Amino acid sequence: MPRSHLATEARPLADEPDGPTVDVAGRVVSLRRMGKTTFAVLRDGSGEIQLFLNTGELGAEAYGHTLDVLDVGDIVSAGGPVFRTRAGEPSVRVQRLTVAVKALRPLPEKWRGLQDPEARYRQRYLDIIANQDVRERFEARTRIVSAIRRVLDAQEFMEVETPSLQPLYGGGNAVPFTTRYEALDRDFYLRIADELYLKRLLVAGYERVYEICKDYRNEGIDRTHCPEFTMLEAYQAFADLGDMLRLTESLVVEAAQAVAGDSRVTHGETTLDFTPPWRQVTYRDAMLEAAGIDLDDQRLTDEQIREAADGRGIALDAGASRARMLDELMKTCVEPAFVQPTFLTRYPAETTPLAKRTPDDPRYVERFEPFVLGMELGNGYTELNDPIDQRRRLSEQADEDAESHPVDEDFIRALEHGMPPAGGLGLGIDRLTMVLTDAANIRDVILFPQLRTPA
């Protein structure tokens, strides 16, 4: 199946009506039969080119045979000289055409495309063929990931791979997927995060590491949550919270530039400005303003927090921990107000067992989360590297919260060998792509999202 040019390369010079003889190949996405002349549009990975078929070039018999066998959806090779039609459209004057692959099913109707949301997700290949905006969104996602790698590689971070199957799950509060590892005769877990393995590499002496990987959390599906999702996690020795704040800003700005050519991006009717520095709000100030709860008040009880949640219609389990109650209040009362890029900082220690305590008040930790459009995009810490404090805090959380991860003794052992002071960052690739490509649902930025079995 010969091909000498991509569709977008098959062009005559601007001041010449005719160009070179070319061979192009791709899928026929439209056909217009007009008696002795037929116009077809061929699409390949670069774009589209018009094919001009008529009896003068092919001969009446070959032309008739071609129309008999050619349908929209077929993959063909076409060769001939390039020229411009009277309307100025670059076209190939077809002198030879081969149907390489016959489409046995029709493509979606051109003008309405593929409209049913469930069908679009289940048959993403048709969705991409029928809807140009979908094709462009996934091309933008690739540019976003490439931009993130570009920033980290330029700063001499080393990209690594850590296990997807783990004997213990850790690095977040989530219910894991469980599977059976027959060769080892024991249960393993699909990772909920890769944090604890990347920190082991800091112990090993790699001072800047990152991974872009799939994580899995056996939880619900909604507009911003998918049980299988893509995360960037990066860790830097001898760095702190400020370094991670600046790294987050630079990664998102580079990604925005890759998509929009600017640090300003339009999402719906909102123009988002990612130009650093982003606004910063402390957890305590945000909670005090939105829920009337002062975390600096030594007399604040769990019952008062529960009452504040009840007053706002937040349903909490009877045994919900203080951290869980605060988290639900934050999601309901605070986060929706963060439309422009905002860092929420200085979290209560009970919410974050893997972050270092603030020097001025051990009730808080050096943690931030970036928010845009009321949606959390990631997480960053000054990493806790004290093995004694780490063991105590992981044990306390495991006792209080059923969704907390178990104490990883091998990780504690690694910390006992000495992990340098470090900063860490996690950034959700799917949600960042949603923001930068004007997508309303996380499934719109995942090529093949998991769906419920149809009734």
C-alpha positions as CSV (number, residue, x, y, z in Angstrom):
1,M,0.0,0.0,0.0
2,P,2.2,2.9,-1.2
3,R,2.3,6.2,0.5
4,S,4.7,9.0,-0.4
5,H,3.0,11.9,1.4
6,L,0.8,12.5,4.3
7,A,-2.5,14.3,3.6
8,T,-1.3,17.7,4.9
9,E,1.9,17.4,2.9
10,A,0.1,16.8,-0.5
11,R,-0.2,20.4,-1.5
12,P,0.8,22.4,-4.6
13,L,2.9,25.5,-4.0
14,A,0.8,28.5,-3.2
15,D,1.4,30.2,-6.5
16,E,1.1,27.1,-8.7
17,P,-2.1,25.4,-9.7
18,D,-0.5,21.9,-10.0
19,G,1.9,20.0,-7.8
20,P,3.9,16.8,-7.7
21,T,2.5,13.3,-8.2
22,V,1.9,11.7,-4.8
23,D,0.5,8.6,-3.2
24,V,-1.7,9.1,-0.1
25,A,-3.4,6.6,2.1
26,G,-6.1,6.7,4.8
27,R,-9.8,6.3,5.5
28,V,-12.5,7.7,3.2
29,V,-14.7,9.8,5.4
30,S,-17.0,11.3,2.8
31,L,-18.1,10.7,-0.8
32,R,-20.0,13.0,-3.2
33,R,-21.0,11.3,-6.5
34,M,-21.7,13.8,-9.3
35,G,-22.1,11.7,-12.5
36,K,-18.8,11.4,-14.2
37,T,-17.0,13.0,-11.3
38,T,-16.8,12.0,-7.6
39,F,-15.2,13.9,-4.8
40,A,-14.0,12.0,-1.7
41,V,-12.3,13.1,1.4
42,L,-9.4,11.0,2.7
43,R,-8.2,11.3,6.3
44,D,-5.0,10.1,7.7
45,G,-3.2,10.8,11.0
46,S,-2.1,14.3,9.8
47,G,-5.4,15.6,8.5
48,E,-7.5,15.4,5.3
49,I,-7.0,15.7,1.5
50,Q,-9.7,15.7,-1.2
51,L,-9.6,13.0,-3.9
52,F,-10.8,13.9,-7.4
53,L,-12.0,10.9,-9.4
54,N,-13.4,11.2,-12.9
55,T,-13.8,9.2,-16.1
56,G,-11.1,11.3,-17.9
57,E,-8.3,10.1,-15.6
58,L,-9.5,6.6,-14.7
59,G,-11.4,5.7,-17.8
60,A,-15.2,4.9,-17.8
61,E,-14.8,1.2,-16.9
62,A,-12.4,1.7,-14.1
63,Y,-14.3,4.7,-12.8
64,G,-17.5,2.7,-12.7
65,H,-15.8,-0.2,-11.0
66,T,-14.3,2.1,-8.4
67,L,-17.7,3.6,-7.5
68,D,-19.2,0.1,-7.2
69,V,-16.7,-1.0,-4.6
70,L,-15.9,2.3,-2.8
71,D,-17.8,3.3,0.4
72,V,-17.3,5.7,3.2
73,G,-15.2,4.0,5.9
74,D,-12.9,2.1,3.4
75,I,-9.2,2.5,3.9
76,V,-7.6,3.2,0.5
77,S,-4.4,4.2,-1.3
78,A,-4.7,6.9,-4.0
79,G,-2.1,8.2,-6.4
80,G,-1.9,11.1,-8.9
81,P,-0.8,14.7,-9.3
82,V,-1.8,17.3,-6.8
83,F,-3.8,20.3,-8.0
84,R,-6.2,23.0,-6.8
85,T,-9.8,23.0,-7.7
86,R,-11.6,26.2,-8.8
87,A,-12.5,26.7,-5.2
88,G,-8.9,26.5,-4.2
89,E,-9.1,23.1,-2.5
90,P,-5.9,21.1,-2.6
91,S,-6.8,17.7,-4.2
92,V,-5.3,14.6,-5.7
93,R,-6.3,13.9,-9.3
94,V,-6.7,10.2,-8.8
95,Q,-5.0,8.0,-11.5
96,R,-4.9,4.8,-9.4
97,L,-6.8,3.7,-6.3
98,T,-6.6,0.6,-4.2
99,V,-9.1,-0.4,-1.6
100,A,-6.8,-1.9,1.1
101,V,-9.4,-2.5,3.8
102,K,-13.2,-2.8,3.3
103,A,-15.4,-1.3,6.0
104,L,-18.2,-3.8,6.7
105,R,-20.0,-1.4,9.0
106,P,-21.0,2.2,8.2
107,L,-19.4,5.1,10.0
108,P,-21.6,7.5,12.1
109,E,-23.5,10.0,10.0
110,K,-21.2,12.9,9.2
111,W,-23.1,15.9,10.3
112,R,-24.6,14.6,13.6
113,G,-21.6,12.5,14.4
114,L,-21.9,10.0,17.3
115,Q,-24.2,11.7,19.8
116,D,-25.2,9.0,22.4
117,P,-22.8,9.4,25.4
118,E,-22.7,5.7,26.3
119,A,-22.0,4.7,22.7
120,R,-19.2,7.3,22.4
121,Y,-17.5,5.9,25.5
122,R,-18.0,2.2,24.5
123,Q,-16.9,2.8,20.9
124,R,-14.3,5.4,21.3
125,Y,-12.7,4.6,18.0
126,L,-16.0,5.8,16.3
127,D,-16.2,8.8,18.6
128,I,-12.7,9.9,17.4
129,I,-13.6,9.3,13.8
130,A,-16.9,11.2,14.0
131,N,-16.0,14.1,16.4
132,Q,-13.1,16.3,15.6
133,D,-13.1,17.9,19.0
134,V,-12.7,14.5,20.7
135,R,-9.7,13.7,18.4
136,E,-8.1,17.1,19.3
137,R,-8.7,16.6,23.0
138,F,-6.7,13.4,23.2
139,E,-4.0,14.9,21.1
140,A,-3.9,17.7,23.6
141,R,-3.6,15.2,26.4
142,T,-0.5,13.7,24.8
143,R,1.0,17.2,24.6
144,I,0.2,17.8,28.3
145,V,2.0,14.6,29.4
146,S,4.9,15.5,27.1
147,A,5.1,19.0,28.6
148,I,5.2,17.6,32.1
149,R,8.0,15.3,31.2
150,R,9.9,18.1,29.5
151,V,9.9,20.2,32.6
152,L,10.9,17.4,34.9
153,D,13.6,16.1,32.5
154,A,15.0,19.6,32.2
155,Q,15.4,19.7,36.0
156,E,17.2,16.4,35.9
157,F,14.5,14.3,37.5
158,M,14.8,10.6,36.6
159,E,11.7,8.8,35.4
160,V,11.3,5.4,37.1
161,E,8.8,2.6,37.3
162,T,7.4,1.1,40.5
163,P,5.2,-1.9,41.1
164,S,1.5,-1.8,40.1
165,L,1.0,-5.0,42.1
166,Q,1.9,-4.4,45.7
167,P,1.9,-6.7,48.8
168,L,0.7,-3.7,50.8
169,Y,-1.2,-0.7,49.5
170,G,-0.1,2.8,50.7
171,G,0.3,6.4,49.9
172,G,-3.4,7.5,50.3
173,N,-6.7,6.8,52.0
174,A,-8.6,4.5,49.6
175,V,-10.1,1.1,49.2
176,P,-7.8,-1.0,47.0
177,F,-8.5,-3.6,44.3
178,T,-7.4,-7.0,45.5
179,T,-6.1,-9.8,43.3
180,R,-4.5,-13.2,43.8
181,Y,-0.9,-13.7,43.0
182,E,-0.9,-17.5,42.4
183,A,2.9,-17.9,42.0
184,L,3.4,-16.4,45.5
185,D,0.2,-17.9,47.0
186,R,-1.0,-14.6,48.5
187,D,-3.2,-11.7,47.9
188,F,-1.8,-8.5,46.3
189,Y,-3.2,-5.1,45.7
190,L,-3.3,-2.8,42.7
191,R,-1.6,0.3,43.8
192,I,-3.6,3.3,45.1
193,A,-0.4,5.4,44.9
194,D,3.3,4.9,44.2
195,E,4.5,7.3,46.9
196,L,6.1,4.9,49.3
197,Y,8.2,3.2,46.6
198,L,9.4,6.5,45.2
199,K,10.5,7.5,48.7
200,R,12.4,4.3,49.0
201,L,14.4,5.5,46.0
202,L,15.2,8.8,47.8
203,V,16.6,6.6,50.6
204,A,18.6,4.7,47.8
205,G,20.3,8.0,46.8
206,Y,18.3,9.1,43.8
207,E,17.7,12.7,44.6
208,R,15.0,13.5,41.9
209,V,12.6,10.9,40.8
210,Y,9.2,10.9,39.1
211,E,6.6,8.4,37.7
212,I,3.6,8.9,35.5
213,C,1.5,5.8,36.1
214,K,-1.9,4.3,36.5
215,D,-3.4,4.1,40.1
216,Y,-6.5,2.2,41.1
217,R,-9.0,2.9,43.8
218,N,-12.0,0.7,44.3
219,E,-14.4,3.5,44.8
220,G,-17.3,5.3,43.1
221,I,-17.6,6.8,39.7
222,D,-18.7,10.4,39.1
223,R,-17.9,13.5,37.1
224,T,-14.4,13.8,38.6
225,H,-13.6,10.3,39.8
226,C,-12.7,7.2,38.0
227,P,-11.3,4.0,39.7
228,E,-8.5,3.8,37.2
229,F,-6.7,7.1,36.8
230,T,-3.3,8.6,35.8
231,M,-1.1,10.4,38.3
232,L,2.3,12.1,38.2
233,E,4.3,11.8,41.4
234,A,7.6,13.5,41.8
235,Y,10.0,13.7,44.7
236,Q,13.0,15.9,45.2
237,A,15.6,15.5,48.0
238,F,16.7,18.6,49.8
239,A,13.5,20.4,48.7
240,D,10.6,21.7,50.8
241,L,7.0,22.9,50.4
242,G,8.0,26.1,48.6
243,D,9.9,24.2,46.0
244,M,6.9,21.9,45.3
245,L,4.6,24.9,45.0
246,R,6.8,26.4,42.4
247,L,7.2,23.1,40.6
248,T,3.4,22.7,40.5
249,E,3.0,26.1,38.9
250,S,5.7,25.5,36.3
251,L,4.3,22.1,35.3
252,V,0.7,23.5,34.9
253,V,1.9,26.6,33.0
254,E,3.9,24.5,30.6
255,A,1.0,22.2,30.1
256,A,-1.3,25.1,29.4
257,Q,1.2,26.5,26.9
258,A,1.2,23.2,25.2
259,V,-2.5,23.2,24.8
260,A,-3.4,26.9,24.4
261,G,-0.1,28.6,23.7
262,D,-0.7,30.8,26.7
263,S,-0.9,30.6,30.5
264,R,-4.6,31.7,30.2
265,V,-7.1,29.0,29.3
266,T,-10.8,29.2,28.6
267,H,-13.0,26.6,30.3
268,G,-16.7,27.1,29.5
269,E,-17.3,30.8,30.1
270,T,-14.4,31.1,32.6
271,T,-11.0,32.3,31.7
272,L,-8.4,30.7,34.0
273,D,-5.2,32.4,34.6
274,F,-2.3,30.1,35.6
275,T,0.3,32.8,35.7
276,P,2.4,32.4,38.9
277,P,2.2,33.1,41.8
278,W,-1.2,31.5,42.5
279,R,-3.3,32.5,45.5
280,Q,-2.6,30.7,48.8
281,V,-5.2,30.1,51.6
282,T,-4.6,28.2,54.8
283,Y,-6.8,25.3,55.7
284,R,-7.7,27.0,59.0
285,D,-8.7,30.4,57.4
286,A,-10.7,28.6,54.8
287,M,-12.6,26.5,57.3
288,L,-13.2,29.4,59.6
289,E,-14.7,31.5,56.9
290,A,-16.8,28.8,55.2
291,A,-17.9,26.7,58.2
292,G,-17.3,28.8,61.3
293,I,-14.9,26.3,62.7
294,D,-11.6,27.6,64.2
295,L,-9.0,24.9,64.2
296,D,-6.8,27.0,66.4
297,D,-9.4,26.8,69.2
298,Q,-8.0,24.2,71.7
299,R,-11.6,23.6,72.9
300,L,-12.9,22.5,69.5
301,T,-14.4,19.1,69.9
302,D,-15.3,16.3,67.4
303,E,-19.0,16.8,68.3
304,Q,-18.8,20.5,67.3
305,I,-17.3,19.5,63.9
306,R,-20.1,16.9,63.4
307,E,-22.8,19.5,64.3
308,A,-21.3,21.9,61.7
309,A,-21.5,19.1,59.1
310,D,-25.0,18.2,60.1
311,G,-26.1,21.8,59.8
312,R,-24.9,21.8,56.2
313,G,-26.6,18.6,55.2
314,I,-23.5,16.5,55.2
315,A,-24.2,12.8,56.1
316,L,-21.4,11.3,58.2
317,D,-21.0,7.7,59.4
318,A,-21.4,7.3,63.2
319,G,-17.8,6.3,63.5
320,A,-16.3,8.9,61.2
321,S,-12.9,10.2,62.4
322,R,-12.0,13.8,62.9
323,A,-10.0,13.8,59.7
324,R,-12.9,12.3,57.8
325,M,-15.3,14.9,59.1
326,L,-13.0,17.8,58.3
327,D,-12.5,16.4,54.8
328,E,-16.2,16.2,54.1
329,L,-16.7,19.8,55.4
330,M,-13.9,21.0,53.2
331,K,-15.3,19.3,50.1
332,T,-18.7,20.7,50.6
333,C,-18.1,24.2,52.0
334,V,-14.6,25.3,50.8
335,E,-13.4,23.7,47.7
336,P,-16.3,24.8,45.3
337,A,-15.2,28.5,45.8
338,F,-11.7,27.9,44.4
339,V,-12.4,28.7,40.8
340,Q,-9.1,30.4,39.8
341,P,-5.9,28.5,40.6
342,T,-5.5,28.3,44.4
343,F,-3.3,26.5,46.8
344,L,-4.9,25.3,50.1
345,T,-2.1,25.0,52.6
346,R,-1.2,24.1,56.2
347,Y,-3.4,21.1,56.8
348,P,-4.3,19.6,60.2
349,A,-1.8,16.8,61.1
350,E,-4.5,14.2,61.6
351,T,-5.5,14.5,57.9
352,T,-2.0,13.8,56.5
353,P,0.2,11.1,58.1
354,L,3.0,11.3,55.5
355,A,3.8,15.1,55.7
356,K,6.2,16.9,58.0
357,R,4.8,19.0,60.9
358,T,5.0,22.8,60.6
359,P,7.9,24.1,62.8
360,D,5.7,26.7,64.6
361,D,2.7,24.5,65.4
362,P,2.9,20.6,65.4
363,R,-0.9,20.5,65.0
364,Y,-0.4,21.3,61.3
365,V,1.7,19.8,58.5
366,E,3.5,21.3,55.5
367,R,1.0,20.2,52.9
368,F,-0.8,21.9,50.0
369,E,-3.4,21.0,47.4
370,P,-3.9,22.9,44.2
371,F,-7.5,23.7,43.2
372,V,-9.1,24.9,39.9
373,L,-12.8,25.2,39.1
374,G,-13.5,23.8,42.6
375,M,-11.6,20.6,41.8
376,E,-8.5,19.3,43.5
377,L,-5.7,18.7,41.0
378,G,-3.1,17.2,43.2
379,N,-1.2,17.1,46.5
380,G,2.1,18.2,47.8
381,Y,4.2,17.9,51.0
382,T,7.3,18.5,52.8
383,E,7.8,14.8,53.3
384,L,8.0,13.3,56.7
385,N,11.3,11.5,57.1
386,D,11.2,10.8,60.9
387,P,10.6,7.0,61.2
388,I,9.4,7.2,64.8
389,D,6.9,9.9,64.1
390,Q,5.9,8.1,60.9
391,R,5.1,4.8,62.6
392,R,3.1,6.5,65.3
393,R,1.0,8.6,62.9
394,L,0.3,5.7,60.5
395,S,-0.7,3.5,63.4
396,E,-3.0,6.2,64.8
397,Q,-4.7,6.7,61.5
398,A,-5.1,2.9,60.9
399,D,-6.9,2.7,64.3
400,E,-9.2,5.6,63.5
401,D,-10.0,5.2,59.8
402,A,-11.0,1.9,58.1
403,E,-9.9,3.3,54.7
404,S,-6.4,4.3,55.8
405,H,-3.6,2.1,54.5
406,P,-1.8,-0.4,56.8
407,V,1.5,0.3,58.3
408,D,4.2,-0.7,55.8
409,E,7.0,-2.1,57.9
410,D,9.5,-2.2,55.0
411,F,8.9,1.5,54.3
412,I,9.5,2.3,58.0
413,R,12.7,0.2,57.8
414,A,13.8,2.2,54.8
415,L,13.2,5.5,56.7
416,E,15.3,4.1,59.6
417,H,18.2,4.0,57.1
418,G,17.8,7.7,56.6
419,M,15.7,9.5,53.9
420,P,17.0,13.0,53.1
421,P,14.7,16.0,53.6
422,A,12.5,16.1,50.6
423,G,9.5,17.6,48.9
424,G,6.9,15.6,47.0
425,L,4.2,16.3,44.5
426,G,1.2,14.4,43.1
427,L,-0.7,15.8,40.1
428,G,-3.8,14.2,38.5
429,I,-3.3,14.0,34.7
430,D,-6.9,13.3,34.0
431,R,-8.3,16.2,35.9
432,L,-5.6,18.6,34.6
433,T,-6.6,17.5,31.1
434,M,-10.2,18.2,31.9
435,V,-9.4,21.7,33.0
436,L,-7.1,22.5,30.0
437,T,-9.4,21.0,27.3
438,D,-12.7,22.3,28.5
439,A,-14.0,18.8,29.4
440,A,-17.0,18.4,31.7
441,N,-16.5,14.7,32.7
442,I,-13.4,12.8,33.5
443,R,-14.5,10.0,31.1
444,D,-14.2,12.6,28.3
445,V,-10.4,12.6,28.8
446,I,-9.9,8.9,29.2
447,L,-9.7,7.0,26.0
448,F,-11.4,3.8,27.2
449,P,-13.2,4.4,30.5
450,Q,-14.8,1.6,32.4
451,L,-18.6,1.6,32.2
452,R,-21.4,-0.3,33.9
453,T,-22.7,-3.3,32.0
454,P,-25.7,-2.2,29.9
455,A,-29.0,-3.6,31.1
